[in-house]
Amino acid sequence: MKNKRIINEIGALILLISAGLCLGWGDTWDEIRSATGNVKSVSAEFIQEKHMKILVQPLISTGIFHFQTPGSLRWEYRSPIQNILLMNNEGTVRFVKTKNGWTQDAGAGLQSMQMVLEQITQWLSGEFENNPIFSARLETGRKIVLTPREASVARMIQRVELLLSPTAGIMNAVIIYESDDSFTKLVFKNPVINQPIKPSIFQKVK
């Protein structure tokens, strides 16, 4: 369960990277850094597909997220299970929807989200080359491959592939490979960049 949470949280980070890159593709790290440096806020819907060898059909989750610099995040799964992670200058909390309403989850997985928070600023600034957690490779065909530098992360994620469309602002897919026969595919739609977001979005569940 803890590993699954970490995968989801790193997936949230990767989706934010993708949304940040929506301002326009570049062919070099300098061009990408220049484009992502202008990102102040991102909102989008997302679809998450979990593929495993033992599954006949992938597990599908849907939701929405909001991000605002320097470090406010709302990551909300709406189906099949409702849960919300809120991150702001007061800390990080997670809520799970139960039959009795929203219940705060004090699980150990929140620690990993702190690591994600530390990474967001670097990614959205286009700092792929100097990241301490992932090494990055820019390949022909508009693909970025992220490889874990640390063994602790590599045990959960083999690599991440960002597949970019030839059209600026369109992401074909983000694929997180956890093992040889297990991967998570993230697709986002209807992104909104640099629009005002109410502070209450990052502070209240409803």
N, C-alpha and C positions, 0 to 999 in steps of 0.2 A: 504493500500500500504506500509506504514512504517513497519507494522508487518511482511509483506511478505519479505521485504528486510532483516529484522533482522533474520528471519528464514533462508533465503538463506545464509546470512553471517555466522551464527552459523553453518549452514550446511557445509560451506567451511572449517571452523575450524575442524569439526568432520571428514571431509574427509582427512584433513592433519594429524589428529591423526592416522587415519587408515593407511595412506601411511607410516607414521613413524614407525608403528608397523610391517611393512612388512619386516623388517630386521630379524625377527625370533620371534616366539611366546615364551612366558615363562609361567610358571604355578604359579608364585608368582609376587607380585608387584616389588620386588627387581630385578627379572629376566627381567621383562618388562622395568623397569627403565634403566637397564644396556644396553638393546638392543636399545632403543630409544635414548639414550644419544649419539649414534654414527651418528645420522642423521644430515647432513649438508645442503642437498638440496633434493627436491622431485619434480618430474614432472609426470603428468598422465592425461589421458583423463577421463571424467566422464559422467555418465548418471544419471539424476535426474528425479524421478517419483513422482508426486504430486497426492496423493489419497485423495478424499473427497467423502462423502456420496452422494452429489448432482451430482457427475460426473459419467457418464456411463463408460468412459474410463479415466485412469489417464492422467494428463498433463505431457508430456515428454519434457525435455530440455537436451541438450548435450553441451559439451564444453571441455575445457582443463585448467589446472592450473599449475603454477610454484611457488615454494616456496624455499627461501634460507635464512638460518640463518644469522644475528639474527632477521630480520623482514622485508624481501622483499617478496612481494606477487603479482602475476598476476592471477586473477580469471576471466576467459573469457567464457561467454555464446556465443555459435555460432549458436544455433537454439533453438526455432523458432525466438527469438528476440536477436539481437546481442548487448551485452553490456560488458564492460570491467572495472574491478576495478584494479587500480595500487596502490601499497603501497610500500614506500621506506623511506629512512631517511629524505626525504623532506616533507612527509605527505601522505595523502590518497586522491585519486581523482577517480571519476567514469565517464566513457564516454558511451554514448548511440548512436547507429547507427541510423541515420535518412536519409531521402531522400537527404538531403544536406550534408551528410557526418557525421563524428563523432562530437558529441556535448557534452561538459562537463556538467555533472549533479551535481548541487549544493544542492541536496535534503538533508533533515535532517537525512536520514538514514546513512550517513557517520559516525555520532557520535557512532553508535553501532559498526561499524567496528573497531573503536579505542579500544573498549573493547575486541573484538576478538584478536586484535594484542597483547594486554597485556597477553592474555591467551596462545598464541601459544608456547612461549618458555617453559612454564610449561608443557604443554601437550607433546611436542616433547622430553622433558627431562624425560618423564614417571612419572611426579609428579601428579598422579591421586588423592592421598589421601589428599593432602594439598591444593587443589584448592578451592578458596573462592566462586566460582560460582556454581560448580557441585560437589556433593558427588559421589563417585564411589564405585561400588560393583563388585567384581570379582566372577562370578558364575561358577559352574561346567558346563561342556560342552563347555568351551571356550567362555564365553559370559561376556562382561563388560556392566553394566547398570549404566548410568549417570543420576542423579536426581538433579534438580535445588535446590540450597540452598536459593535463594532469591525469594520472592513472585513476583517481577516484571518479572523475567525470567519464573517462573512457570506459569504465565498467558499465556505465548506463547508456552511453551514446557513442557509437562508432564514428559517425560523421553526420553532418547536416549539409544538404544541398539546397541552394536557392536557385531556382530555374526561372530566368528572366525572359520576358517576351521581347521580341525585336522592337515593339512599340513602347516608347518611353511611358512609364507610369503603370505598366501592366505586369503583374507577377503571375507566371503560369502555375508554379507550385513551390511549396516549401516542404521538404521531406527530411524527417529526423530518423536515422537508422539506429535503432537500439541494439540490434543483433543481425545475424545473417538472414533470419526469417521473421523479423519483427520490425515494423516501421510505423511512424505516425505521419500522416499527410495533413498539412494545414492549408486551407484555402480561405482567403478573405474576400469580401465583396462590399460594395458601397462605401469605400473609404472616404473619410472627410478629414482634410488636412488643415491645420492652423485656423480652426474655428473656435470661438470662446466656449468653454465648458464650465458649467456652474460648479462652484467648490463643493456643494452638497453631494454631487455625484461620487466624490471620493471619500465621503464621511458617513453617509447614511445608506442603509441597505435598500430602502424603498425610495 
